Amino acid sequence: MPVTLDPEDSKIITLARAARARNDSAEGAAVRDETGRTYSATNVAMASLTLSAVQVAVAMAVSSGARSLEAVALVTAGEPSADDAAVAAELGVKSLLVAGPDGTLRG
Protein backbone atom coordinates (compact mmCIF):
# COMPACT_ATOMS: atom_id res chain seq x y z
CA MET A 1 0.00 0.00 0.00
CA PRO A 2 1.53 3.37 -1.00
CA VAL A 3 2.24 5.80 1.80
CA THR A 4 0.47 9.16 1.58
CA LEU A 5 2.69 11.91 2.92
CA ASP A 6 1.79 15.31 4.23
CA PRO A 7 2.53 17.87 1.45
CA GLU A 8 5.13 19.57 3.67
CA ASP A 9 6.94 16.25 4.18
CA SER A 10 6.83 15.60 0.42
CA LYS A 11 8.37 19.04 -0.07
CA ILE A 12 11.42 18.31 2.09
CA ILE A 13 11.95 14.97 0.35
CA THR A 14 11.90 16.84 -2.97
CA LEU A 15 14.37 19.42 -1.61
CA ALA A 16 16.69 16.65 -0.39
CA ARG A 17 16.53 14.88 -3.77
CA ALA A 18 17.29 18.12 -5.60
CA ALA A 19 20.30 18.92 -3.40
CA ARG A 20 21.65 15.38 -3.88
CA ALA A 21 21.23 15.54 -7.66
CA ARG A 22 22.62 19.08 -7.96
CA ASN A 23 25.86 18.13 -6.19
CA ASP A 24 25.98 14.52 -7.42
CA SER A 25 26.32 13.50 -3.77
CA ALA A 26 25.73 10.23 -1.97
CA GLU A 27 23.17 11.84 0.35
CA GLY A 28 20.77 14.73 0.34
CA ALA A 29 18.84 15.92 3.36
CA ALA A 30 16.32 18.59 4.21
CA VAL A 31 14.86 19.74 7.50
CA ARG A 32 11.87 21.87 8.48
CA ASP A 33 12.14 23.95 11.63
CA GLU A 34 9.46 25.02 14.10
CA THR A 35 8.62 28.11 12.03
CA GLY A 36 8.29 26.17 8.76
CA ARG A 37 11.61 27.29 7.30
CA THR A 38 13.42 24.61 5.32
CA TYR A 39 17.10 23.90 4.85
CA SER A 40 18.63 21.41 2.41
CA ALA A 41 22.16 20.08 2.18
CA THR A 42 24.37 17.26 0.99
CA ASN A 43 27.01 15.25 2.75
CA VAL A 44 30.53 16.68 3.03
CA ALA A 45 33.41 14.30 2.37
CA MET A 46 36.77 16.06 2.61
CA ALA A 47 40.10 14.91 3.97
CA SER A 48 39.71 17.24 6.96
CA LEU A 49 35.91 17.20 7.42
CA THR A 50 33.25 14.52 7.06
CA LEU A 51 29.60 15.27 7.80
CA SER A 52 26.40 13.52 6.80
CA ALA A 53 23.76 15.42 4.85
CA VAL A 54 21.51 15.38 7.92
CA GLN A 55 24.27 16.86 10.09
CA VAL A 56 24.88 19.67 7.58
CA ALA A 57 21.17 20.50 7.19
CA VAL A 58 20.66 20.51 10.97
CA ALA A 59 23.73 22.70 11.47
CA MET A 60 22.37 25.17 8.90
CA ALA A 61 19.02 25.30 10.71
CA VAL A 62 20.56 25.73 14.15
CA SER A 63 22.99 28.39 12.94
CA SER A 64 20.00 30.25 11.50
CA GLY A 65 18.23 30.25 14.88
CA ALA A 66 16.07 27.11 14.81
CA ARG A 67 15.29 25.81 18.27
CA SER A 68 13.50 22.63 17.18
CA LEU A 69 12.67 20.68 14.05
CA GLU A 70 9.34 19.39 12.79
CA ALA A 71 10.78 16.95 10.24
CA VAL A 72 14.00 15.58 8.78
CA ALA A 73 14.24 13.88 5.38
CA LEU A 74 17.19 11.91 4.06
CA VAL A 75 17.57 10.73 0.46
CA THR A 76 20.18 8.02 0.08
CA ALA A 77 20.80 4.62 -1.44
CA GLY A 78 22.13 3.57 1.98
CA GLU A 79 20.74 3.75 5.47
CA PRO A 80 20.72 6.60 7.99
CA SER A 81 23.37 6.44 10.67
CA ALA A 82 22.78 6.38 14.40
CA ASP A 83 24.34 9.86 14.47
CA ASP A 84 21.69 11.13 12.03
CA ALA A 85 18.91 9.78 14.21
CA ALA A 86 20.56 11.24 17.33
CA VAL A 87 20.96 14.76 15.93
CA ALA A 88 17.33 14.73 14.74
CA ALA A 89 16.11 13.46 18.11
CA GLU A 90 18.04 16.15 19.96
CA LEU A 91 15.87 18.73 18.19
CA GLY A 92 12.59 16.87 18.70
CA VAL A 93 12.23 14.60 15.64
CA LYS A 94 11.42 11.03 16.60
CA SER A 95 11.98 9.40 13.21
CA LEU A 96 13.60 10.34 9.93
CA LEU A 97 11.81 10.30 6.59
CA VAL A 98 14.17 8.11 4.56
CA ALA A 99 13.73 7.87 0.81
CA GLY A 100 15.67 6.24 -1.98
CA PRO A 101 17.21 8.25 -4.81
CA ASP A 102 13.93 8.00 -6.76
CA GLY A 103 12.04 9.61 -3.86
CA THR A 104 10.27 6.43 -2.76
CA LEU A 105 9.79 6.52 1.01
CA ARG A 106 11.56 3.63 2.76
CA GLY A 107 11.15 4.51 6.37
N, CA and C of each residue as an Amber inpcrd file, in Angstrom:
protein
   321
   0.8380000  -1.1670000   0.0000000   0.0000000   0.0000000   0.0000000
   0.8950000   1.2470000   0.0000000   0.7160000   2.1560000  -0.9510000
   1.5320000   3.3680000  -0.9990000   1.2810000   4.2630000   0.2200000
   2.3350000   4.8960000   0.6650000   2.2390000   5.7990000   1.8040000
   1.8610000   7.1880000   1.2980000   0.8560000   7.7990000   1.9270000
   0.4700000   9.1580000   1.5840000   1.1300000  10.0920000   2.5790000
   1.9650000  10.9810000   2.0580000   2.6900000  11.9140000   2.9210000
   1.9820000  13.2540000   2.9900000   2.1940000  13.9180000   4.0890000
   1.7910000  15.3100000   4.2270000   2.5120000  16.1030000   3.1330000
   1.8610000  17.0890000   2.5080000   2.5330000  17.8660000   1.4500000
   3.8310000  18.5300000   1.9090000   3.8990000  18.9430000   3.1580000
   5.1260000  19.5690000   3.6700000   6.2580000  18.5480000   3.7970000
   5.9220000  17.3000000   4.1250000   6.9360000  16.2520000   4.1770000
   7.3960000  15.8850000   2.7620000   6.4630000  15.8450000   1.8280000
   6.8310000  15.6030000   0.4230000   7.7770000  16.6820000  -0.0790000
   7.5250000  17.9140000   0.3450000   8.3690000  19.0420000  -0.0670000
   9.8130000  18.8440000   0.3910000  10.0270000  18.4330000   1.6410000
  11.4170000  18.3080000   2.0860000  12.1080000  17.1020000   1.4480000
  11.3420000  16.0710000   1.1000000  11.9520000  14.9680000   0.3530000
  12.3840000  15.4730000  -1.0230000  11.5550000  16.2660000  -1.6650000
  11.8990000  16.8440000  -2.9720000  13.1310000  17.7360000  -2.8580000
  13.2030000  18.5510000  -1.8180000  14.3740000  19.4160000  -1.6150000
  15.6440000  18.5880000  -1.4010000  15.5380000  17.5170000  -0.6400000
  16.6940000  16.6520000  -0.3920000  17.1430000  15.9710000  -1.6840000
  16.1930000  15.5110000  -2.4760000  16.5330000  14.8820000  -3.7660000
  17.2270000  15.8720000  -4.6830000  16.7130000  17.1000000  -4.7280000
  17.2890000  18.1230000  -5.6050000  18.7150000  18.4710000  -5.1820000
  18.9500000  18.6060000  -3.8860000  20.3050000  18.9150000  -3.4000000
  21.2570000  17.7880000  -3.7700000  20.8240000  16.5450000  -3.5610000
  21.6520000  15.3810000  -3.8820000  21.9950000  15.3540000  -5.3680000
  21.0110000  15.5780000  -6.2080000  21.2290000  15.5420000  -7.6590000
  22.1160000  16.7000000  -8.1160000  21.8630000  17.8860000  -7.5720000
  22.6240000  19.0760000  -7.9620000  24.1180000  18.9060000  -7.6970000
  24.4570000  18.2910000  -6.5760000  25.8570000  18.1290000  -6.1920000
  26.4110000  16.7500000  -6.5240000  25.5780000  15.8980000  -7.1220000
  25.9830000  14.5210000  -7.4230000  26.5770000  13.8610000  -6.1790000
  25.8590000  13.9870000  -5.0680000  26.3240000  13.4980000  -3.7650000
  25.6740000  12.1750000  -3.4010000  26.2720000  11.4950000  -2.4640000
  25.7330000  10.2320000  -1.9740000  24.4410000  10.4360000  -1.1930000
  24.3340000  11.5600000  -0.4920000  23.1720000  11.8370000   0.3550000
  22.6750000  13.2600000   0.1320000  21.3810000  13.4160000   0.2700000
  20.7670000  14.7340000   0.3370000  19.8280000  14.7310000   1.5270000
  19.7410000  15.8370000   2.2150000  18.8350000  15.9250000   3.3610000
  18.1570000  17.2850000   3.3600000  17.0140000  17.3250000   3.9990000
  16.3220000  18.5900000   4.2060000  15.6150000  18.5190000   5.5470000
  15.5350000  19.6520000   6.2040000  14.8600000  19.7360000   7.4970000
  13.8750000  20.8970000   7.4650000  12.8430000  20.7810000   8.3030000
  11.8710000  21.8670000   8.4790000  11.8680000  22.2370000   9.9540000
  12.0760000  23.5290000  10.2320000  12.1370000  23.9460000  11.6340000
  10.7570000  24.3090000  12.1670000  10.7240000  24.7430000  13.4210000
   9.4640000  25.0190000  14.1040000   8.6840000  26.1780000  13.5010000
   9.3180000  26.9870000  12.6760000   8.6150000  28.1050000  12.0320000
   8.2300000  27.7770000  10.5910000   8.5920000  26.5760000  10.1260000
   8.2900000  26.1690000   8.7630000   9.3890000  26.4380000   7.7550000
  10.4780000  27.0660000   8.2150000  11.6080000  27.2860000   7.2950000
  12.2610000  25.9560000   6.9700000  12.7640000  25.8430000   5.7410000
  13.4220000  24.6150000   5.3160000  14.8710000  24.8790000   4.9540000
  15.6750000  23.8410000   5.1500000  17.1020000  23.8980000   4.8490000
  17.4640000  22.5790000   4.1750000  18.2010000  22.6460000   3.0770000
  18.6270000  21.4130000   2.4110000  20.1390000  21.4170000   2.2740000
  20.6990000  20.2110000   2.2240000  22.1640000  20.0800000   2.1830000
  22.5370000  18.7060000   1.6530000  23.8110000  18.5600000   1.3530000
  24.3670000  17.2560000   0.9860000  25.4790000  16.9120000   1.9600000
  25.9070000  15.6710000   1.8830000  27.0140000  15.2550000   2.7470000
  28.3010000  15.9660000   2.3290000  29.2200000  16.0870000   3.2710000
  30.5340000  16.6800000   3.0320000  31.5630000  15.5840000   3.2600000
  32.3850000  15.3440000   2.2580000  33.4090000  14.3010000   2.3750000
  34.7370000  14.8790000   1.9160000  35.4540000  15.4660000   2.8690000
  36.7650000  16.0560000   2.6070000  37.7940000  15.3260000   3.4630000
  39.0460000  15.5340000   3.1660000  40.0960000  14.9120000   3.9740000
  40.0310000  15.4000000   5.4260000  39.6850000  16.6690000   5.6190000
  39.7070000  17.2390000   6.9600000  38.3300000  17.3760000   7.6080000
  37.2590000  17.0340000   6.8780000  35.9120000  17.1960000   7.4240000
  34.9570000  16.2230000   6.7560000  34.2570000  15.4390000   7.5660000
  33.2490000  14.5190000   7.0570000  31.9780000  14.7120000   7.8700000
  30.9040000  15.0750000   7.1680000  29.5970000  15.2680000   7.8000000
  28.5300000  14.6230000   6.9280000  27.5220000  14.0550000   7.5590000
  26.4040000  13.5150000   6.7950000  25.5310000  14.6760000   6.3180000
  24.6800000  14.3960000   5.3550000  23.7620000  15.4240000   4.8540000
  22.8260000  15.9040000   5.9650000  22.3780000  14.9940000   6.8050000
  21.5090000  15.3810000   7.9210000  22.2520000  16.3220000   8.8640000
  23.4910000  16.0010000   9.1940000  24.2660000  16.8620000  10.0890000
  24.4390000  18.2610000   9.5050000  24.7050000  18.3590000   8.2070000
  24.8820000  19.6730000   7.5780000  23.5680000  20.4510000   7.5830000
  22.4680000  19.8130000   7.2140000  21.1740000  20.5050000   7.1870000
  20.7680000  20.9690000   8.5870000  20.9830000  20.1200000   9.5940000
  20.6560000  20.5080000  10.9730000  21.5440000  21.6650000  11.4150000
  22.8290000  21.6060000  11.0980000  23.7310000  22.7020000  11.4690000
  23.2880000  24.0140000  10.8170000  22.8510000  23.9570000   9.5740000
  22.3670000  25.1660000   8.8980000  21.1450000  25.7260000   9.6190000
  20.2250000  24.8510000  10.0080000  19.0200000  25.2990000  10.7050000
  19.3620000  25.9130000  12.0560000  20.1900000  25.2280000  12.8210000
  20.5580000  25.7300000  14.1550000  21.3160000  27.0540000  14.0460000
  22.2200000  27.1510000  13.0840000  22.9910000  28.3910000  12.9440000
  22.1300000  29.5420000  12.4300000  20.9330000  29.2160000  11.9340000
  19.9960000  30.2540000  11.4960000  18.9610000  30.5700000  12.5740000
  19.0980000  29.9270000  13.7510000  18.2320000  30.2540000  14.8770000
  17.1570000  29.2410000  15.2050000  17.0930000  28.1250000  14.4970000
  16.0700000  27.1140000  14.8060000  16.2990000  26.5480000  16.2020000
  15.2160000  26.3880000  16.9280000  15.2890000  25.8080000  18.2700000
  14.7960000  24.3610000  18.2930000  13.9860000  24.0130000  17.3000000
  13.5050000  22.6330000  17.1820000  13.1870000  22.3630000  15.7160000
  13.0020000  21.0840000  15.4140000  12.6740000  20.6760000  14.0510000
  11.3470000  19.9320000  14.0470000  10.5890000  20.1330000  12.9750000
   9.3400000  19.3950000  12.7890000   9.5770000  18.1040000  12.0160000
  10.5430000  18.1220000  11.0800000  10.7780000  16.9460000  10.2450000
  12.1830000  16.9700000   9.6740000  12.6950000  15.7620000   9.4140000
  14.0000000  15.5850000   8.7810000  13.8390000  14.5210000   7.7020000
  14.2740000  14.8420000   6.4810000  14.2360000  13.8790000   5.3760000
  15.6500000  13.5980000   4.9040000  15.9060000  12.3400000   4.5800000
  17.1920000  11.9080000   4.0560000  16.9500000  11.1110000   2.7860000
  17.6290000  11.4820000   1.7180000  17.5690000  10.7320000   0.4640000
  18.9310000  10.0920000   0.2520000  18.9320000   8.7670000   0.1810000
  20.1780000   8.0160000   0.0790000  19.9050000   6.6150000  -0.4440000
  20.9020000   6.0270000  -1.0600000  20.8050000   4.6240000  -1.4380000
  21.1130000   3.7320000  -0.2370000  21.7610000   4.3120000   0.7790000
  22.1320000   3.5740000   1.9780000  21.1010000   3.7220000   3.0830000
  21.5790000   3.6450000   4.2820000  20.7370000   3.7530000   5.4710000
  21.2000000   4.9300000   6.3220000  20.2980000   5.5240000   7.0940000
  20.7250000   6.5990000   7.9880000  21.6050000   6.0470000   9.1020000
  22.5020000   6.8690000   9.5790000  23.3750000   6.4410000  10.6700000
  22.7100000   6.7120000  12.0160000  23.2460000   6.1080000  13.0340000
  22.7780000   6.3770000  14.3990000  22.9980000   7.8440000  14.7400000
  24.0760000   8.4440000  14.2270000  24.3420000   9.8610000  14.4680000
  23.2590000  10.7450000  13.8510000  22.7700000  10.3640000  12.6540000
  21.6910000  11.1270000  12.0260000  20.4380000  11.0910000  12.8940000
  20.0820000   9.9180000  13.3560000  18.9060000   9.7800000  14.2130000
  19.0910000  10.5650000  15.5140000  20.2940000  10.5560000  16.0630000
  20.5600000  11.2450000  17.3310000  20.4540000  12.7610000  17.1860000
  21.0140000  13.3070000  16.1120000  20.9590000  14.7610000  15.9310000
  19.5190000  15.2100000  15.6760000  18.7400000  14.4050000  14.9630000
  17.3290000  14.7330000  14.7380000  16.5530000  14.6670000  16.0570000
  16.8040000  13.6310000  16.8350000  16.1090000  13.4620000  18.1110000
  16.4260000  14.5870000  19.0870000  17.6590000  15.0650000  19.0490000
  18.0360000  16.1500000  19.9620000  17.1910000  17.4020000  19.7350000
  16.7000000  17.5600000  18.5100000  15.8740000  18.7260000  18.1900000
  14.3930000  18.3770000  18.0600000  14.0000000  17.2030000  18.5750000
  12.5880000  16.8700000  18.6970000  11.9890000  15.9680000  17.6380000
  12.7720000  15.4710000  16.6890000  12.2350000  14.6000000  15.6430000
  12.4390000  13.1450000  16.0530000  11.3430000  12.4120000  16.1340000
  11.4220000  11.0260000  16.5960000  11.9060000  10.0690000  15.5170000
  11.5280000  10.2960000  14.2750000  11.9810000   9.4030000  13.2100000
  12.2370000  10.1860000  11.9290000  13.2230000   9.7210000  11.1870000
  13.6000000  10.3430000   9.9270000  12.6940000   9.8470000   8.8080000
  12.4330000  10.7190000   7.8460000  11.8120000  10.3030000   6.5920000
  12.9620000   9.8880000   5.6900000  13.0610000   8.6140000   5.3770000
  14.1660000   8.1090000   4.5600000  13.6020000   7.6630000   3.2230000
  14.1800000   8.2090000   2.1520000  13.7300000   7.8660000   0.8060000
  14.9290000   7.4490000  -0.0340000  14.6490000   6.6260000  -1.0300000
  15.6740000   6.2380000  -1.9800000  15.9070000   7.3540000  -2.9750000
  16.8940000   7.2160000  -3.8370000  17.2140000   8.2510000  -4.8110000
  16.0420000   8.6230000  -5.7260000  15.1030000   7.7060000  -5.9170000
  13.9310000   8.0010000  -6.7570000  12.8220000   8.7000000  -5.9870000
  13.0290000   8.9300000  -4.6970000  12.0410000   9.6140000  -3.8590000
  11.0580000   8.6970000  -3.1750000  11.1730000   7.3880000  -3.3940000
  10.2710000   6.4300000  -2.7570000  10.6030000   6.3240000  -1.2740000
   9.6070000   6.5780000  -0.4440000   9.7910000   6.5230000   1.0090000
  10.0870000   5.1000000   1.4380000  11.1610000   4.9520000   2.2360000
  11.5580000   3.6350000   2.7570000  11.3470000   3.5080000   4.2530000
  11.2700000   4.6030000   4.9200000  11.1450000   4.5140000   6.3740000
  10.9180000   5.8600000   6.9780000
